């Protein structure tokens, strides 16, 4: 289940400390005046979903216009057109995973006796940036590509009285 959404430099959500960290529960209601980001928050998981396909020419790139959402382009996603290095989307979920997934690296993990599953919190942090960012007005827009720069994943679980976690970071290959 989705437990949190955190964004930086995405649409109206300008980068700041933890101001744009939204906890999600079984019933979450976003309310506010027009143009404060309610729809953007709701559409973020859909943007990631439509970008997950295996389109060879767009591999590793967000798909802003697709069957689920239409965000326009990179420039319309960046906060107020700021000249920033990119934007970040972080999703936190709570999920029960099979103990079999832990056996190789964490053989002592404690699972629920009735289900054989381990209750985990999983955090995904997607960092998108503009590759080949224009350095001057002479450079062509066709050389610029928005890409997934890195993906950070952290899986944590309670194991008796102590907490445990596995983290890994995947960096994009620049071409």
N, C-alpha and C positions, 0 to 999 in steps of 0.2 A: 504494500500500500504506500502511496506517495505520502511522505511526512513533511517535506519542506521544499521550498523553491527559493533560491537566492540568485540575484542578478546584479551585474555591474555593467554600466555603460550600454544598457539595452533599452532602447526607446526612451521613456521618461526617467529611467532608473540610473541616474548618474552615480559613478563610483564614489563610495563612501565606506566607512568602517563596517557596521553591521546593520545599517538602516534598512536595507532592502532584503532582509532575511525573513521569509514568510513561512511560519509553521502551518502545516496542513493537518486537519483532524478528520474524523468521519464525516462531519458536517462543517464546512468552512464557507463563510459568506464574505465576498469581497464587495465593499460598498464605498462609494465616493462620488465626487462630481465627475463630469465628463473630462476625458483626456488625462486621467491620473494613472492609467496603466492596468485597470481591472481586466480588460480583454487580453492585453498582452500577456499577463501572467497565466491566464487560462489557456492561451494558445501555445505557450512555450513547449509543453510536452508534445503537442502536435507538430511543431516545427522540427523537433528532434526526431519524431517518428517518421515524418515524410523525408527526412534527410538520411535515414538509415538504409535505404535501398542500395543496390549494387550497380549503379549507373557508372560505367567505366569512365566517361568523360567528366563526371562530377564526384568521383570517389574522394572522400575526405572533405567535401565541401558542403556547406549548408544549402538546402534547396528552399529558398524563400517563397517561391510561388509554386504551389502544387495542389494535390487533391484535398489536403486537410486545412491549410491556411495560406493566406497571401500577405506577406510582409513587404512586398515590393522588392527591394534590393539591399545590399550591405549599407549603403548610405542612409536608407530610411530606418534601419535597425539601430545604428549608432546613436547614442543620446544626443539629441539636438544638433546632429552633424558635427559633433566635437572632433577635433583632430587627435584621436586616441589610437593606441596600438591594437585595440580590439575590444571584444566584450566577453563576458563570462556568464555561463548558465550553470547553476549547481542544483542538482536534484538529490534529495535524500529519500530513501524508501526503507520500509521495514518488511522483511521477508523471512519465511522459514525455509532453510536450505537443508538438503539431505546431509546427514553426518558423513556419508560416503565421500562427499566433496572435501572433507577435512582430514580424512584418515591418513593420507600420504604425508602431509606437512604438520598436522596438528592432531596426532593420534589420541591425545588425552582430552579432547574437547567433550564436553558433557551435552548430551542431547536429551530431548524430551523422551521419556521411556515409552509413552504410548504411540508416538508418531515416528520416532527415530530422527527427528529434525532438530536443527539448531536455529533459534530465533536470532536473526542478524539485522543490524542496521547497515545499509549500504549507501555510500555517498558517491555520486558521480559529479565531477567538476569538468565541464567542457570549456576550453579556452579557444576562442576563435580570433583570428587576426587577418590582416590584409597582407598577403605575400606580394613582394615586389612593390611596396608602397611608393607612390610618386614622390620623388625627391625634388622635382622642379616641374614647372608648367609645360616643359617640352616633352615629358615622358607620356607615352600613350596609355589610355585607360585599358586597352586590350591586354597589356602585360600584367595588370593587377588581378589577383585572384584572392578571394576570401577562403580561408582554409581552417580546418580544425588543427590548431597549433599543438595542443596537448589535451590529454584526457587523464585525469587523476581519479583513481578509484580507491576507496577505503572500505573495508568490510570489518565490522566490529561485532563482538558478541560477549555476553556474560558467561563466564566459566567458573561456577562456584562463587567465590567472593571477589575474584579479580576480573578485570576486563582484559580482553585481548583484541588485537586487530592485525589485519594484513593490509598493506598499502602498496600500490604500484602506480607508476606514472608512465604514460606512453607519449613520446614526443613525435611529432610529424616529421617526415622526411621532406626537406625542401628540395625542389627540383628547379 
